[in-house]
Amino acid sequence: KYGYVPFWVLIRIMTFGEISKFYSLMKQKDQNAIAKKFNIRENILKSYLENLAIIRNLCAHDEKIYDIRLRKCIGTTEYHKIMGIENTGKKDLFSVIIILKTLLEEKEFKDFYSILIDNIEKLEKNRKSIQFSEILNKMGFPDKYKEMLNI
């Protein structure tokens, strides 16, 4: 009908990794236009997509992610500054939370983060042998991590 595969059809059959790669191969002006929708620069969106693709693959293969160290540093965001964590949350699990806070709609993030906090609180109650602060530290979560929902 169109003489080509419309993007909205193509995106439904692509893996997250393919979407990330596709974005990185797009023309600069198209990357800029997409990144502008998220109010970030195209190179930042590119690193966010690469990191999310890694996390998605680890989750899909039942790998542990709590102590992940990502390849791409996300740099200091407004969230780092507001929370006073300029030296953390750059290549760890908390950096993924920051990425999602940046890219998701407010309601989507709130729903996700509420479930995450519930699971973290369950973990805190059910752990036996390790200090909970040590677990949070491994994940890169700052002391004030619950505040992320309200920022």
Secondary structure as UniProt FT lines:
FT   HELIX           7..13
FT   HELIX           16..25
FT   HELIX           28..37
FT   TURN            38..39
FT   HELIX           42..60
FT   TURN            61..62
FT   TURN            66..67
FT   HELIX           78..83
FT   TURN            86..87
FT   HELIX           93..103
FT   HELIX           106..126
FT   HELIX           132..139
FT   TURN            143..144
FT   HELIX           145..150
//
